[in-house]
Amino acid sequence: MLQMGIIYFKFDEAMNKNITIFRGDADLNIVRITCSFVMHLYTFPEIRLAQQMTQYALYNSHKFPEKRIFFPLLIATMKLIGAFSAEIGNIYYIAGYTTISQVIGGYVRMSIITKIDDIMAMTITTVDTGGEYSNNPIMYRRRQNIMGDLELVQVWWKHKLFNPF
């Protein structure tokens, strides 16, 4: 939630400023491409984790209270949208910066925003997540295709297991 709020306010600020794209010289553009690529590498694990969280929630709905997967799916979706928004926001912002130091500073700001959900999660829990993961690994079917997912969703829909309340 915090990550999504920060990204929203950053985009709102950018839209009100009407940032124009500055072409720049070769050095500036190399730094821009490098920062964009590193941000892509930085957000890829977040996107992959959101995908795994979604798969886990869908395939293990019986492990959630009353088989309601709305909130786990909501968290996974927010994680996915936050990662995509941070990556796109990083590219949008650095296209308007005119110096290398501004580009690097903008990249650092967006990378902190990208990891804010992980930082906040570390402050509110006393659970040893590393130990929990090793004791109870997250399992999901690797060779599942989209047709199997659609069939599973149809079964849930038929039994009305999509109700979040």
trRosetta pair geometry for C-beta under 8 A, 3 or more apart (Angstrom, degrees):
i j d omega theta_ij theta_ji phi_ij phi_ji
1 4 5.8 -57 -148 37 29 109
1 5 6.3 29 154 -19 64 108
1 78 6.9 -21 -65 -172 50 154
2 5 5.7 -56 -149 36 31 112
2 6 6.4 29 156 -18 66 106
2 116 5.7 -116 108 134 112 123
2 117 6.8 166 59 -86 95 66
2 120 5.8 128 32 -49 145 159
3 6 6.0 -56 -148 36 29 108
3 7 6.3 25 156 -15 64 109
3 78 7.6 125 67 156 110 99
3 82 4.3 39 123 -144 128 139
3 86 7.6 -48 -178 -55 109 120
3 113 6.3 120 -142 173 78 74
3 114 7.5 61 -145 -129 123 21
3 116 4.9 164 -85 69 86 109
3 117 4.6 -44 -27 -46 134 100
4 7 5.9 -57 -146 40 30 109
4 8 6.3 35 154 -24 64 106
4 78 5.8 -72 -48 -158 132 102
4 81 6.9 35 -106 99 108 112
4 82 5.6 -91 -70 -85 72 99
4 85 7.6 86 -122 42 63 158
5 8 5.6 -52 -148 32 30 113
5 9 6.5 22 158 -13 64 105
6 9 6.0 -59 -150 39 30 105
6 10 6.3 31 152 -20 66 107
6 113 5.2 -153 113 -135 134 110
6 116 6.6 70 17 28 152 166
7 10 5.6 -54 -146 37 33 113
7 11 6.3 30 156 -16 66 106
7 82 6.4 -179 -12 -136 149 70
7 85 4.6 72 174 128 151 131
7 86 6.2 -94 -100 -71 126 69
7 89 6.1 -142 -149 -34 94 158
7 113 6.2 128 -69 164 81 134
8 11 6.0 -60 -150 39 29 107
8 12 6.1 30 153 -21 65 109
9 12 5.4 -49 -140 37 34 115
9 13 6.3 39 156 -21 64 103
10 13 5.8 -54 -151 35 29 112
10 14 6.4 29 151 -19 63 107
10 89 6.0 60 110 -164 129 141
10 93 7.8 -44 168 -67 115 132
10 113 7.2 -30 -25 -102 151 166
11 14 5.5 -54 -146 37 34 112
11 15 6.2 33 156 -20 67 105
11 85 7.5 -73 -47 -169 132 110
11 89 6.3 -96 -73 -106 90 114
12 15 5.9 -54 -146 35 29 109
12 16 6.5 25 156 -15 62 108
13 16 6.0 -61 -150 38 29 108
13 17 6.4 24 155 -18 65 111
14 17 5.8 -61 -147 37 31 109
14 19 5.5 -38 -163 -7 86 126
14 89 7.6 -173 -13 -145 156 89
14 92 6.5 66 176 129 159 124
14 93 6.6 -101 -102 -87 134 83
15 18 7.6 29 -180 -68 35 50
19 92 7.3 105 77 159 141 87
19 93 7.2 -70 -166 -121 173 48
19 95 7.6 107 135 83 119 88
19 96 3.7 -53 179 -90 113 161
20 96 6.2 114 66 -124 38 97
21 95 4.6 -37 -124 154 89 109
21 96 6.2 -82 -100 -80 37 63
22 95 7.2 152 35 156 65 53
22 96 5.9 88 0 -153 96 34
22 97 6.8 -116 44 79 129 26
22 98 5.0 -77 154 -91 172 75
23 29 7.9 -24 168 -69 58 117
24 27 7.9 -109 161 69 107 63
24 28 3.4 -101 177 87 134 139
24 29 5.4 162 93 -48 115 80
24 32 7.3 132 60 -21 156 134
24 98 7.0 -178 -86 -143 98 48
25 28 5.4 95 52 14 64 102
25 29 7.1 -133 102 -3 31 95
26 29 5.8 -63 -145 42 30 108
26 30 6.2 33 157 -24 67 105
27 30 5.9 -54 -149 32 28 111
27 31 6.6 25 154 -14 63 105
27 100 6.6 -50 135 -71 103 126
28 31 5.9 -57 -153 37 32 109
28 32 6.4 35 149 -22 65 106
28 98 7.7 -40 -137 -177 151 33
28 99 7.3 -108 -110 -147 115 20
28 100 5.8 -128 -106 -71 69 76
28 103 6.8 154 -159 -29 78 146
29 32 5.3 -48 -145 35 37 117
29 33 6.3 36 156 -18 67 102
30 33 5.9 -53 -147 37 31 108
30 34 6.2 31 153 -19 64 108
31 34 5.6 -54 -144 39 31 113
31 35 6.2 30 157 -17 66 107
31 100 5.0 110 3 -135 172 91
31 103 5.1 109 121 96 117 149
31 104 6.8 -64 180 -55 125 87
32 35 6.0 -58 -146 38 26 107
32 36 6.3 25 156 -17 64 108
32 94 5.1 158 -131 142 90 121
32 95 7.2 87 -152 -84 138 51
32 97 7.9 174 -92 59 104 108
32 103 5.6 -98 -81 -143 69 140
33 36 5.7 -55 -146 38 30 111
33 37 6.2 30 156 -19 65 108
34 37 5.8 -57 -146 37 28 109
34 38 6.2 25 157 -16 65 108
35 38 5.8 -54 -142 40 30 109
35 39 6.2 33 156 -20 64 106
35 90 7.0 -144 140 168 101 116
35 94 5.9 170 88 -106 137 165
35 103 5.8 -166 -4 159 156 99
35 104 6.8 -149 -86 -98 133 50
35 106 7.8 70 162 82 155 90
35 107 4.0 -110 -157 -87 122 142
36 39 5.7 -55 -148 37 29 112
36 40 6.5 34 151 -23 63 103
36 90 6.6 158 -109 117 64 110
36 91 5.3 59 -118 -95 115 89
36 94 6.9 -142 -60 59 92 145
37 40 5.5 -50 -152 31 33 114
37 41 6.6 30 150 -14 65 102
38 41 5.6 -52 -149 39 36 110
38 42 6.1 40 148 -24 66 108
38 107 7.2 49 75 -170 118 134
39 42 5.2 -54 -143 37 34 117
39 43 6.2 21 160 -11 68 108
39 86 7.3 -148 -174 131 114 92
39 87 5.5 153 136 -121 110 72
39 90 4.6 -158 -147 101 170 168
39 91 7.7 -154 73 -48 146 77
39 107 6.4 -128 -59 -146 113 93
39 110 6.5 4 -123 106 133 124
39 111 6.5 -125 -109 -79 85 89
39 114 7.5 173 -154 -44 87 155
40 43 6.2 -62 -142 42 27 99
40 44 6.4 44 156 -42 62 100
40 87 6.1 75 -92 -139 60 125
41 44 5.8 -37 -145 9 30 119
42 45 7.7 -63 177 26 30 97
42 46 7.9 17 135 -5 60 113
42 111 5.8 -55 168 -127 165 100
42 114 6.2 81 132 107 115 160
43 46 5.1 -56 -160 39 58 118
43 47 6.1 57 145 -22 82 101
43 83 4.3 139 -167 -169 105 96
43 84 7.5 140 164 -69 143 32
43 86 6.1 174 -94 80 131 112
43 87 4.8 -99 22 -60 164 113
43 114 5.8 -102 -88 -149 90 137
44 47 5.7 -55 -148 37 34 110
44 48 6.2 33 155 -18 67 107
45 48 5.5 -54 -141 40 34 113
45 49 6.1 38 157 -22 67 105
46 49 5.8 -53 -146 36 28 111
46 50 6.5 30 152 -19 62 104
46 79 6.2 -148 179 171 90 93
46 80 7.8 165 136 -99 86 38
46 82 7.4 -95 163 90 137 96
46 83 3.9 172 105 -93 125 132
46 114 6.7 -125 -34 179 159 99
47 50 5.7 -52 -150 34 32 112
47 51 6.5 34 150 -19 63 104
47 80 6.1 74 -129 -129 66 74
47 83 4.9 -152 -61 106 78 154
47 84 7.3 84 -93 -55 113 79
48 51 5.6 -53 -152 35 33 114
48 52 6.4 31 151 -17 66 105
49 52 5.6 -54 -146 39 34 110
49 53 6.2 38 153 -22 66 104
49 79 6.7 -84 97 151 100 143
50 53 5.6 -50 -145 35 32 114
50 54 6.5 35 154 -20 63 104
50 76 4.9 128 -160 -170 73 74
50 77 7.4 119 -168 -78 119 17
50 79 4.1 -173 -90 96 108 109
50 80 3.8 168 146 -63 160 85
50 83 6.8 -140 -13 7 138 134
51 54 5.8 -54 -152 34 31 112
51 55 6.5 28 152 -16 64 106
51 76 7.9 136 -59 -174 14 117
51 80 7.4 95 -51 -93 64 119
52 55 5.6 -53 -145 39 34 111
52 56 6.2 36 155 -21 66 106
52 138 6.5 77 164 124 114 146
52 140 7.0 -174 -152 17 72 143
53 56 5.7 -54 -146 36 30 112
53 57 6.3 28 156 -18 64 106
53 72 6.7 -152 169 175 97 92
53 75 6.9 -96 158 99 147 97
53 76 3.9 -170 100 -99 117 112
53 79 6.9 70 33 43 151 148
54 57 5.9 -56 -147 37 29 109
54 58 6.3 23 157 -15 65 109
54 73 6.3 66 -122 -124 78 75
54 76 4.5 162 -61 147 78 156
54 77 7.7 86 -86 -57 113 67
54 80 7.9 13 -39 -41 127 135
55 58 5.8 -59 -145 39 29 108
55 59 5.9 6 166 -1 68 115
55 140 4.4 69 137 -164 115 164
55 141 8.0 -137 -178 45 117 65
55 144 7.8 149 -144 55 115 139
56 59 6.4 -68 -137 48 23 95
56 60 5.5 -24 178 26 65 120
56 72 7.7 -104 93 168 94 138
56 138 5.3 -51 -97 -164 135 112
56 139 7.9 106 -117 63 90 39
56 140 5.5 -104 -80 -59 59 121
57 60 6.8 -73 -120 58 16 81
57 61 6.8 52 168 -84 57 71
57 64 7.3 31 -143 -39 79 139
57 69 4.6 126 171 -159 103 117
57 72 4.0 174 -107 114 131 129
57 73 5.4 -168 115 -62 157 74
57 76 6.6 -130 0 -16 138 142
58 61 6.8 -15 -159 -47 22 100
58 69 6.9 113 -82 171 42 165
58 73 7.8 75 -59 -86 80 110
58 149 6.9 6 159 -138 154 92
58 152 6.5 88 169 118 105 141
58 153 7.8 -39 -147 -71 117 82
59 140 5.0 131 42 -130 151 88
59 141 6.3 -179 -121 5 152 92
59 144 7.8 -140 -82 -45 130 166
59 152 7.7 -40 -93 -155 61 164
60 63 4.6 -4 158 11 102 120
60 64 7.7 110 119 -20 79 87
60 139 7.7 106 -63 70 129 80
60 140 7.6 -97 -22 -88 104 84
61 64 6.0 -55 -163 27 49 110
61 67 4.9 54 146 -159 98 82
61 68 7.9 134 -166 15 96 7
61 69 4.9 -72 -118 -47 96 124
61 156 7.2 109 -13 -106 174 126
61 161 6.5 71 152 158 151 134
62 67 5.9 -12 -100 -100 42 98
64 67 6.1 102 71 -123 89 22
64 68 5.8 -116 123 60 122 53
64 69 5.7 144 31 -82 159 65
64 72 6.4 -114 -92 -14 143 132
65 68 6.4 -23 85 34 71 100
67 161 5.3 -56 128 -151 120 111
68 71 7.2 49 125 10 100 91
68 161 7.7 -154 -92 -180 47 69
68 163 6.8 -67 -114 90 103 63
68 164 5.8 104 -171 -139 117 39
68 165 7.8 126 -131 -23 149 9
69 72 5.3 -59 -161 50 70 110
69 73 5.4 69 140 -23 89 107
69 161 7.8 40 9 144 100 97
69 162 7.9 -51 51 -122 91 52
70 73 6.0 -68 -151 42 24 107
70 74 6.1 28 153 -25 65 109
70 162 7.4 94 -71 -178 94 58
70 163 7.7 -65 -41 128 129 25
70 164 3.0 -11 -1 -105 170 103
71 74 5.3 -47 -140 33 35 116
71 75 6.4 37 159 -19 65 101
71 164 6.9 115 -36 -151 73 108
72 75 5.8 -52 -149 35 32 110
72 76 6.4 31 154 -16 65 107
73 76 5.6 -54 -145 40 34 112
73 77 6.1 37 154 -21 67 107
74 77 5.7 -55 -146 37 29 112
74 78 6.3 28 155 -18 64 106
75 78 5.8 -54 -147 37 30 110
75 79 6.4 33 153 -21 63 106
76 79 5.6 -54 -150 35 31 114
76 80 6.4 31 152 -18 64 107
77 80 5.7 -55 -148 37 32 111
77 81 6.2 26 157 -13 68 108
78 81 5.9 -54 -139 42 31 106
78 82 5.9 36 157 -24 64 109
79 82 5.8 -54 -144 36 25 114
79 83 6.5 25 157 -19 61 105
79 117 6.6 -156 -109 107 83 167
80 83 6.0 -56 -151 33 28 108
80 84 6.5 21 155 -11 64 108
81 84 5.8 -57 -145 42 33 108
81 85 5.9 33 157 -20 67 111
82 85 5.8 -57 -141 39 27 110
82 86 6.2 28 159 -20 63 107
82 114 7.3 142 144 -133 95 55
82 117 6.5 81 117 -25 167 137
83 86 5.9 -54 -147 34 28 110
83 87 6.5 24 156 -16 62 107
83 114 6.6 66 -118 -146 62 97
84 87 5.9 -59 -150 38 31 109
84 88 6.2 21 158 -10 68 110
85 88 6.0 -58 -140 44 29 104
85 89 5.7 31 159 -20 66 113
86 89 5.7 -55 -138 41 26 112
86 90 6.2 34 157 -26 62 104
86 110 5.4 143 -169 -179 87 95
86 111 7.9 109 171 -92 127 30
86 113 5.7 -179 -116 99 114 104
86 114 4.2 131 163 -85 166 91
87 90 5.8 -50 -150 29 28 114
87 91 6.8 24 154 -13 61 104
87 114 7.9 69 -51 -99 66 127
88 91 5.8 -56 -152 38 34 109
88 92 6.2 34 151 -20 67 109
89 92 5.5 -55 -142 38 32 113
89 93 6.1 28 161 -16 67 108
89 110 5.9 178 99 -123 103 125
89 113 8.0 -44 85 85 144 148
90 93 6.1 -59 -145 38 25 106
90 94 6.2 11 164 -9 64 112
90 106 7.0 139 -145 139 67 96
90 107 6.2 61 -154 -115 114 62
90 110 4.1 171 -85 114 95 168
90 111 7.9 60 -98 -50 135 66
91 94 6.4 -62 -140 42 25 100
91 95 6.4 33 158 -30 61 106
92 95 6.1 -57 -157 24 26 114
92 96 7.5 10 154 -8 58 106
93 96 6.3 -72 -165 37 37 103
93 97 6.9 40 148 -32 71 103
93 106 4.7 -166 125 -170 124 135
93 110 6.9 179 37 -51 142 130
94 97 5.3 -41 -146 17 48 118
94 102 8.0 154 -128 119 66 84
94 103 4.8 67 -145 -136 104 83
94 106 5.2 176 -77 91 79 139
94 107 6.6 32 -75 -59 131 85
97 102 3.8 -174 -158 113 119 118
97 103 4.8 175 89 -68 146 67
97 106 5.8 -137 -52 -10 143 143
98 102 6.4 47 45 35 56 149
99 102 4.7 97 60 5 82 102
99 103 7.1 -144 98 -6 45 86
100 103 5.6 -54 -151 34 36 113
100 104 6.4 30 155 -14 69 105
101 104 5.9 -53 -144 40 33 108
101 105 6.1 34 156 -19 65 110
102 105 5.6 -56 -143 41 29 112
102 106 6.1 31 157 -20 65 107
103 106 5.9 -56 -148 37 26 110
103 107 6.4 29 152 -20 62 106
104 107 5.6 -52 -149 34 32 114
104 108 6.5 33 153 -20 65 103
105 108 5.8 -53 -148 34 32 111
105 109 6.5 33 153 -19 64 104
106 109 5.7 -51 -148 34 33 113
106 110 6.4 24 158 -11 66 107
107 110 6.1 -61 -148 42 30 104
107 111 6.1 29 155 -21 67 108
108 111 5.8 -55 -144 36 30 111
108 112 6.5 32 156 -20 63 103
109 112 6.0 -57 -155 33 29 110
109 113 6.6 27 150 -16 64 106
110 113 5.4 -51 -147 37 38 114
110 114 6.3 47 151 -27 66 101
111 114 5.4 -46 -148 29 35 118
111 115 6.7 16 158 -3 64 107
112 115 6.2 -69 -149 47 30 97
112 116 6.5 56 149 -58 65 90
113 116 5.5 -26 -149 -13 35 120
115 118 5.0 -52 -168 42 73 113
115 119 5.8 77 133 -27 86 101
116 119 5.4 -54 -144 38 36 114
116 120 6.1 35 158 -18 69 105
117 120 5.9 -52 -144 39 30 109
117 121 6.3 34 154 -23 63 107
118 121 5.6 -52 -145 34 32 113
118 122 6.6 34 154 -22 63 103
119 122 5.9 -56 -157 31 31 111
119 123 7.0 24 150 -18 63 106
120 123 5.8 -59 -153 33 37 110
120 124 6.6 14 161 -7 70 111
121 124 6.5 -69 -143 41 30 97
121 125 6.4 -4 172 5 66 120
122 125 7.1 -78 -138 45 21 92
125 129 7.4 62 110 -49 142 104
127 132 6.0 15 163 -35 110 141
128 131 3.9 27 115 24 119 117
128 132 6.2 152 90 -20 65 86
129 132 5.4 -54 -141 39 35 114
129 133 6.1 36 159 -21 68 104
130 133 6.0 -54 -147 35 27 108
130 134 6.5 20 156 -14 62 108
131 134 5.8 -58 -145 39 31 106
131 135 6.1 23 158 -12 67 110
132 135 5.9 -61 -143 43 28 105
132 136 6.0 -31 175 39 67 102
133 136 7.0 -79 -127 68 20 64
133 137 6.3 51 176 -106 64 55
133 138 7.1 -34 -139 -15 86 90
134 137 7.2 9 -135 -66 21 84
140 144 7.6 -75 157 7 91 135
141 144 4.2 88 100 -40 116 112
141 148 7.8 -70 90 121 147 153
144 148 4.8 -111 -162 74 88 141
144 149 6.6 97 150 -50 115 86
145 148 5.6 105 58 7 63 99
145 149 7.5 -120 110 -2 40 92
146 149 5.3 -53 -153 36 42 116
146 150 6.3 43 151 -21 71 102
147 150 5.7 -51 -147 35 34 111
147 151 6.5 36 153 -19 64 103
148 151 5.7 -52 -148 35 33 112
148 152 6.4 34 153 -19 64 106
149 152 5.7 -56 -150 36 31 112
149 153 6.4 31 153 -18 66 105
150 153 5.7 -52 -146 36 33 111
150 154 6.4 37 153 -21 64 104
151 154 5.6 -53 -150 34 32 113
151 155 6.6 35 151 -20 64 102
152 155 5.7 -51 -152 32 34 112
152 156 6.6 32 151 -16 65 104
153 156 5.6 -53 -149 38 35 111
153 157 6.1 37 152 -22 67 107
154 157 5.5 -52 -143 36 31 113
154 158 6.3 35 155 -23 64 105
155 158 5.7 -54 -149 34 30 112
155 159 6.4 7 158 1 64 110
156 159 6.1 -71 -147 50 29 96
156 161 4.2 -90 -156 59 84 111
156 162 5.7 97 140 -49 109 86
157 160 7.4 27 -175 -78 31 37
157 161 7.8 -76 -53 39 22 76
157 162 6.1 12 -97 -15 60 129
160 163 5.9 20 165 -21 87 112
